Amino acid sequence: MTTHREPGGQPGGATYRNPVLNADWSDPDVVRVGDDFYLTASSFGRVPGLPLLHSRNLVDWTLVGHALDRLEPEETFAAPRHDCGVWAPSIRHHDDRFWIFWGDPDQGVFQVNAPGIRGPWTRPHLVKAGRGLIDPCPLWDDETGEAYLVHAWAKSRSGVKNRLTGHRMHPDGTSLLDEGKLIVDADRMPGWFTLEGPKLYRHDGWFWILAPAGGVETGWQGAFRSRDFFGPYEERIVLEQKDTDVNGPHQGGWVRTAAGEDWFLHFQQRGAYGRVVHLQPMRWDEEGWPVLGDEGAPVTEHRRPALPAQAPAAPAADDDFPGGRFGRQWQWTANPQDGWATQHSGDGLRLTCVRTADAHDLRRLPNVLTQRLPGLPSAAEVELRLDSEEPGARAGLAVLGDAFSWIGLQRGADGTVHLVHRFAEGVAERERDAGHPRPAPDGRARLRIEIGAGARCRFLADTGDGFRPSGPVFAATPWRWVGALLGLFALAPDGRSPAGAATFTRFRITAL
C-alpha cells in the first residue's frame, strides 16, 4: 500500500490552505495528547467505523486506524444502512485513556475507550438508551472531579430538535446519574434553528458549549457559556459564511497546542464530496468569547500553527493490496462476513463473487468495499481480472451514492466476458445500461473514472486497445448525510454453489 497525497492538499510552507482534509471526514472532533493531535469523524453505517487520524501540525493528517471493528447489534447492520450507525463522535483523553462517545439515532449514546489510539478498543457500551439521542460529548472537570455529558436530539426519531440536554455522568463513563435537564432551548432564541453537534469544554471558569445551528449547508457556529453546567447559558455566533465561499461552516472541535495557541477544526458540506474539514485560527476577545477565523469569517489561507515541521501527508488512497489485504482507507458498506476478501501470497485484492438477489442494485449490497471520493478533480484507476466462470458474475469500479454508476466485467451465458457500464438514478429500483457492452476477450480490463468539477464522472476502460470512454457523464450524488463513495465489488446471481472471484490490482488516484 502506498500513501497518496489527497488532491488539494498543501505542501509544507509558512501557510496552509483550506480544506486541510479535502474529502468526507464528517463531523470532526479533535484532541491533543502531548505533542500529538488525534481526530475522529462520523462513519455512519460503514465498517470499520470511527476513523482515527493523527497529526503533529494540525494540517497534515494520516489515517492510523479505526476504533470500531463492527457495528452492533450485528444483525441490524448486516445490510447497508447508509445514514444510520455512528453519528457525530466526540474524542477525549482522560485517566490515561482515549474515549470516544457517539450517538446512534436509533439506539442511544455509546462509548468505547482504549489505553492508546491504536487500541485495543473496548466493545461498544450503551451509556444511555433512547431514540433520537445524538451528538454526545463528555466532560471530566479536573477542578471538581465531576463528570458531565451533553447531547442533541434528532427530530426524525424523537419528535424534537433544536435543544441540548445535559446530564451528570458517572466518572467511569459508563452511566448517567440523572434523567437530564434541558440546558439550551434554541426555540427561545430568535433566528436559531437546528441546534446540534455540541462540544463541551471548561475554560476560564466557564462551562463552554461550541455547537452549530442553522443547517449544514447554510448555518453557523455558535458558542455558549455558563458559570454552572446546567445553565443559564448566554450565546454568540462565532463563525459564519459572511462574504466567503465556505457555506455553513459547521460542527467541529477546539484544540489548544502545548504552546497555548488555539485552533478550531470544522466541516463544510460540499454535496457529493461530503463534509470536508477546515482549520480556523482561534483567539479570545476582551470579553472572554472565542473569535474564530478572520473575525468570525472562515479563512482560505493562513499562517500555519506554531508547531514542529511535519512532512506533507494525507490519508492513504492508493493500494497494491499486498497479500490480498486492503488498506485502512477502505470500509465495507455493512458488517462484513468471512470470505468476502481472501488473503494469498501475491498482490491484488481477491473479492469473492458473493451471490445475491440484489445484483441489480449496488446500494443494497453489504459487500462493496468503499473509500471516500477525493475533493478535487482526480482520476481513480484499477486493474480487474474476472476469475468467475459463473454466468451473470460481475465485478467493477463504482461511484456510489443515492444514484450510482459502475464499469466492469460480466460473464455472459455463452461463457464470454464483456465490459459493461451501468447506472441507476436515485429514484430507480434497478440499474440499466449506461454504455454499450463490448468484448473483453482476456477477461481483463483497466477501469478508470475521471472525476471532474462538480463531481461529474467520466467512465473509461481499456480491454487491450487503450482507454476508450463509455456512456455519458454521470453526476455523482451523496446519500442523505454521506458523500459519494468509490467502490470495488464482485457479485453473482442468487444461488447456492460458490461462484468464483475477481481480482483487483494497482488501485490509484491521481490529480487531474
Secondary structure, 3 states (H helix, E strand, C coil): CCCCCCCCCCCCCCEEECCCECCCCCCCEEEEECCEEEEECCCECCECEEEEEEECCCCCCEEEEEEECCCCCCCCCCCCCCCCCEEEEEEEEECCEEEEEEEECCCEEEEEEECCCCCCCCCCEEEEECCCEEEEEEEECCCCCCEEEEEEECHHHHCCCCEEEEEEECCCCCCECCCCEEEEEHHHCCCCCCCCCCEEEEECCEEEEEEEECCCCCCEEEEEEECCCCCCCEEEEEECCCCCCCCCCEEEEEEECCCCCEEEEEEEECHHHCEEEEEEEEEECCCCCEEECECCECCCEEECCCCCCCCCCCCCCCECCECCCCCCCCEECCCCCCCCEECCCCECEEEECEEECCCCCHHHCCCCEEEECCCCCEEEEEEEEECCCCCCCEEEEEEECCCEEEEEEEECCCCCEEEEEEEECCCCCCCEECCCCEECCCCEEEEEEEECHHHEEEEEEECCCCCEEEEEEEECCCCCCCCCEEEEEEEEECCCCCCCEEEEEEEEEEEC
